[in-house]
Amino acid sequence: MIKVCKFGGTSMADGINMLRAKRIIESEPARRYVVVSAPGKRYGGDDKVTDLLYAAHAELVRTGHVGESYRKVCSRFLSIVHELGLDFGISALLEETKARIEEERSEAFTASRGEYLAGKVMAALLGMPFVDAADCVKFSGGSLDAEKSYPLVKACAGERAVVAGFYGSDESGKVCTFSRGGSDISGAVVARAVGADLYENWTDVSGFLACDPKVVPSPVGIETLSYKELRELSYMGANVLHSESIFPVREADIPIVIRNTFRPEDKGTTILPTARYAYTGRTVTGIAGKKNFTVIYLEKPLMNSEIGFTYRVLGVFLRHNINFEHLPSGIDTMSFILDSEQLKGGVLETLCEEIRLAVRPNRIAAFGDVALIAVVGHGMSRNVGTSARLFRAIARAGVNVRMIDQGSSELNIIVGVDNENYERTVRAVYDEFFGEKP
């Protein structure tokens, strides 16, 4: 059996936690491949090493040299190596890394050094070969080039290896990074490349919970879910695992299990290929959501018969490099749901004016401060009245629904509510589907 273990930032935060990871790895011979993140926070108010590295790049752009932020990075790694009692030339490696950062002057290269340095230290601690992801994880056009990466990773990783997460390199050899949290994707790439039987993702929680514990105290845990359910929940804010991490392992039917570095005895959550997923008996698997969306609403009679209507609207978004999250529609209406973060500095007004010129709607309106809540589960399509239960629960909470969107798979229902009603809505839906019934 072959297991790939990815350890997140909290697992790498200091020497004590790295030793925890070492004990986990060495407890099973099958754990032959290890993927690491950059050190995360040790305590509230602490800095993540990746954040320090982004700040170091900003200092480099501003002054021509890395400054205080990189000194903090050095202090973290010096402290880690000291805590581990390693005979390891960390000081020379940190100086060499500083020189490379100032030579490359690349934000991606600078940000990637947290994983690179953590990987070097972890490899020394485990006595395993280190693999620089730039040598084998390949990007093309800014995205993972899986066809090139898998054989290279397999060749570089050999029989055992520690691989730096989060980054790779493009056709010219320049370092590229995944989006934040992308070490999860790196772990999945390694699992796919080496033909792993299981991809273990070790973090600081014991798997997925049915909803955000900051909103609902002590929600129930999720023992199993499918790739599709994971994708929906991760995309809508359940951030235990990067939403794109399933793609490398999905085609090879490699299960993922989320485990807790600090409670290794906990079973965690197993994520299975959808074809191997067995119905658990629950109507809803999980609830997730995010705040701060904006809705652009269009109304025009006979919109459905006007060829190219949606195409012209999307052309406006394309010109401004804006992506939409959802597109609920009616016979004469259409709404585009956008992340409000994209619309600062007058962008919303510009979009509305260009859409008006492009399709000449009878009415165009925009409203913000909308939260989206996704109710997800394969059991929803198996149980009559699921939608009725959902909307009754929201009505009982005194919340007005601003938008409804349901995919054709019947795997999820998404509702839009005002930001101020987000927590109340989540609690009401959780109580309906997970609360104790008299």
Residue pairs with C-beta under 8 A, 6 or more apart in sequence:
1 30
1 197
1 198
2 30
2 32
2 33
2 194
2 195
2 196
2 197
2 198
3 28
3 30
3 31
3 32
3 33
3 196
3 197
3 198
3 199
3 200
4 32
4 33
4 34
4 35
4 187
4 190
4 191
4 194
4 196
4 198
4 199
4 200
5 21
5 24
5 25
5 31
5 33
5 34
5 35
5 187
5 200
5 202
6 34
6 35
6 36
6 37
6 165
6 183
6 184
6 186
6 187
6 199
6 200
6 201
6 202
7 21
7 34
7 35
7 36
7 37
7 122
7 202
7 261
8 37
8 40
8 183
8 201
8 202
8 203
8 204
8 261
9 37
9 38
9 39
9 40
9 41
9 48
9 49
9 50
10 17
10 40
10 41
10 203
10 204
10 261
11 17
11 18
11 20
11 21
11 37
11 202
11 203
11 204
11 261
12 18
12 21
12 36
12 37
12 38
12 39
12 40
12 118
12 122
13 39
13 40
13 41
13 42
13 46
14 39
14 42
14 79
14 80
14 83
15 79
15 80
15 81
15 82
15 83
15 84
16 83
17 261
18 80
18 84
18 121
18 122
18 125
19 84
19 125
20 261
20 262
20 264
21 34
21 122
21 202
21 261
22 125
22 126
24 31
24 202
24 261
24 264
25 31
25 34
25 126
26 126
30 197
30 198
31 200
32 159
32 160
32 161
32 194
33 157
33 160
33 161
33 163
33 190
33 191
33 194
33 196
34 122
34 126
34 128
34 161
34 162
34 163
35 162
35 163
35 164
35 165
35 183
35 186
35 187
35 190
36 115
36 118
36 119
36 122
36 162
36 163
36 164
36 165
36 183
37 114
37 115
37 118
37 165
37 166
37 183
38 48
38 49
38 50
38 53
38 114
38 115
38 117
38 118
38 166
39 48
39 49
39 76
39 77
39 80
39 114
39 118
40 48
40 49
41 47
41 48
47 72
49 73
49 76
49 114
49 118
50 111
50 114
50 166
50 180
52 69
52 70
52 72
52 73
52 76
53 69
53 70
53 73
53 110
53 111
53 113
53 114
54 107
54 110
54 111
55 69
56 66
56 67
56 69
56 70
56 73
56 101
56 110
57 66
57 101
57 106
57 107
57 110
57 111
58 69
59 65
59 66
59 67
59 68
59 69
59 70
60 66
60 101
60 102
60 105
60 110
61 105
64 102
65 102
66 98
66 101
66 102
66 110
70 98
70 101
73 94
73 113
73 114
73 117
74 94
77 90
77 94
77 117
77 121
78 90
78 91
78 94
80 121
81 88
81 90
81 121
84 121
84 125
86 121
86 124
86 125
88 121
88 124
90 121
93 117
93 120
94 117
97 113
97 116
97 117
100 109
101 109
101 110
101 113
104 110
104 175
106 174
106 175
108 167
108 174
108 175
108 176
108 177
109 174
109 175
111 166
111 167
111 177
112 133
112 134
112 164
112 166
112 167
112 175
112 177
114 166
115 133
115 164
115 165
115 166
115 167
115 183
116 132
116 164
116 167
118 164
119 130
119 131
119 132
119 162
119 163
119 164
119 165
120 130
122 162
123 129
123 130
123 161
123 162
126 162
128 160
128 161
128 162
129 158
129 160
129 161
129 162
130 161
130 162
130 164
131 153
131 156
131 157
131 161
131 162
131 163
131 164
132 164
133 163
133 164
133 165
133 166
133 167
133 168
133 169
133 186
134 167
134 168
134 169
134 173
134 175
135 152
135 156
135 169
136 149
136 152
136 153
136 155
136 156
136 157
136 168
137 144
137 149
137 152
137 153
137 167
137 168
137 169
137 186
137 189
138 144
138 145
138 148
138 149
138 152
138 168
138 169
138 170
138 171
139 145
139 168
139 169
139 170
139 176
140 148
140 170
140 171
142 170
142 176
144 168
144 178
144 185
144 189
144 248
146 189
146 192
146 248
149 168
149 189
149 193
150 189
150 192
150 193
151 193
152 193
153 163
153 189
153 190
153 193
153 194
154 193
154 194
157 163
157 190
157 193
157 194
163 186
163 190
164 186
165 182
165 183
165 184
165 186
165 187
166 177
166 178
166 182
166 183
166 186
167 175
167 176
167 177
167 178
167 182
167 186
168 175
168 176
168 186
169 175
169 176
170 176
178 185
178 186
178 242
178 244
179 242
179 244
181 239
181 242
182 242
182 244
184 201
184 241
184 242
184 244
184 245
185 242
185 244
185 245
185 247
185 248
187 199
187 201
187 245
188 199
188 245
188 246
188 247
188 248
188 249
188 254
188 256
189 248
190 196
191 198
191 199
191 248
191 249
191 252
191 254
192 248
192 249
192 251
192 252
192 254
195 252
196 254
197 254
198 254
198 255
198 256
198 257
199 249
199 254
199 255
199 256
199 257
200 256
200 257
200 259
201 241
201 245
201 256
201 257
201 258
201 259
202 259
202 260
202 261
203 240
203 258
203 259
203 260
203 261
204 260
204 261
204 262
205 240
205 258
205 260
206 221
206 258
206 259
206 260
206 263
206 266
206 267
206 268
206 269
207 221
207 222
207 223
207 240
207 258
207 259
207 260
207 266
207 267
207 268
207 269
208 221
208 222
208 225
208 230
208 233
208 238
208 240
208 241
208 258
208 269
208 286
209 219
209 220
209 221
209 222
209 286
210 216
210 219
210 220
210 221
210 222
210 284
210 285
210 286
210 287
210 430
210 434
211 219
211 286
211 287
211 288
211 426
211 430
212 219
212 237
212 238
212 288
212 289
212 426
213 219
215 422
215 423
215 426
215 427
216 426
216 427
216 430
219 430
219 434
220 434
221 269
222 269
222 285
222 286
223 267
223 269
223 270
223 280
224 269
224 270
224 271
224 272
224 277
224 278
224 280
225 233
225 269
225 270
225 271
225 272
225 277
225 285
225 286
226 271
226 272
226 273
226 274
226 277
226 378
227 246
227 250
227 271
227 272
227 273
227 274
228 274
228 378
228 409
228 411
229 285
229 286
229 376
229 377
229 378
229 411
230 241
230 243
230 246
230 256
230 271
231 243
231 246
232 288
232 374
232 376
232 411
232 412
233 285
233 286
233 288
233 374
233 376
234 240
234 241
234 242
234 243
234 288
235 243
235 374
236 288
236 289
236 290
236 372
236 373
236 374
236 376
236 414
237 288
237 289
237 290
238 286
238 288
240 258
240 269
241 256
241 258
241 271
245 256
246 256
246 271
249 255
249 256
250 273
253 273
253 275
253 276
255 270
255 271
255 272
255 273
255 276
256 270
256 271
257 268
257 269
257 270
257 271
258 268
258 269
258 271
259 266
259 268
260 266
260 268
277 378
279 378
279 379
279 382
280 379
281 379
282 377
282 379
282 433
283 377
283 379
283 380
283 382
283 383
283 386
283 389
283 433
284 375
284 376
284 377
284 379
284 380
284 386
284 433
284 434
285 376
285 377
285 378
285 379
286 376
286 377
287 373
287 374
287 375
287 376
287 426
287 429
287 430
287 433
288 373
288 374
288 376
289 371
289 372
289 373
289 374
289 422
289 426
290 371
290 372
291 369
291 371
291 419
291 422
292 339
292 340
292 341
292 368
292 369
292 370
292 371
292 419
293 325
293 337
293 338
293 339
293 340
293 368
293 370
293 371
293 372
293 416
294 337
294 338
294 339
294 340
294 343
294 348
294 366
294 367
294 368
294 370
295 335
295 336
295 337
295 338
295 366
295 367
295 368
295 370
295 402
295 403
295 416
296 335
296 336
296 338
296 348
296 351
296 352
296 355
296 364
296 365
296 366
297 333
297 334
297 335
297 363
297 364
297 365
297 366
297 367
298 313
298 333
298 334
298 335
298 336
298 355
298 359
298 361
298 363
298 364
299 332
299 333
299 361
299 362
299 363
299 364
300 306
300 309
300 332
300 359
300 360
300 361
300 362
300 363
301 332
301 362
302 332
303 309
303 331
303 332
303 333
303 334
303 361
304 331
304 332
306 359
309 334
309 359
310 327
310 334
312 358
312 359
313 334
313 336
313 355
313 358
313 359
314 324
315 358
316 351
316 354
316 355
316 358
317 323
317 324
317 336
317 351
319 354
320 347
320 350
320 351
322 338
322 342
322 343
322 347
322 351
323 338
323 339
323 342
324 336
324 337
324 338
325 337
325 338
325 339
325 372
326 335
326 336
326 337
326 372
326 403
326 405
326 414
327 334
327 335
327 336
327 337
328 334
328 335
328 337
328 403
328 404
328 405
329 335
335 403
337 370
337 372
337 403
337 405
337 416
340 368
340 369
343 351
343 368
348 366
352 364
352 366
355 361
355 364
356 364
367 402
369 418
369 419
369 420
370 402
370 403
370 416
370 417
370 418
370 419
371 416
371 417
371 418
371 419
371 421
371 422
371 425
372 403
372 414
372 415
372 416
373 414
373 415
373 416
373 417
373 422
373 425
373 426
373 429
374 412
374 413
374 414
375 390
375 412
375 413
375 414
375 415
375 429
375 433
376 411
376 412
377 411
377 412
378 411
380 386
380 410
380 411
380 412
380 413
381 410
381 411
386 413
387 406
387 413
389 432
389 433
390 413
390 415
390 429
390 432
391 401
392 432
393 428
393 429
393 431
393 432
394 401
394 415
394 417
394 425
394 428
394 429
396 428
397 421
397 424
397 425
397 427
397 428
398 424
399 417
399 421
399 424
399 425
399 428
400 417
400 418
400 421
401 415
401 416
401 417
402 416
402 417
402 418
403 414
403 415
403 416
404 413
404 414
404 415
404 416
405 413
405 414
405 415
405 416
406 412
406 413
406 414
415 425
417 425
